[in-house]
Amino acid sequence: MSFINKVWKTQQKLEERFKKIGRGQYGRVLRLARKPTTDEFVKSSWVVGIGIAIVGFIGFVVYYVWLKAPPIVADLLGI
């Protein structure tokens, strides 16, 4: 089988998979989806930004505790 035939078969398989998306379980969601309004987009962006900031703050606290806790625990235990 030549390279061209292999590429052609691969292209056909991909096209068949994408045709099934509209009819499967996700098809209804994709048909009902719409572009968000500017207000919805801004609110979603704020919520996502706040969530990222909270996760970053938690990561910083864990990092800080990881650096400072071992010497404190060692002093308490007399090691």
Protein Blocks (a to p, Z undefined) as FASTA:
>chain_A
ZZklmmmmmmmmmmmmmmmmmmmmmlmmmmmpccddfklmmmmmmmmmmmmmmmmmmmmm
mmmmmmmmmmmmmmmnoZZ
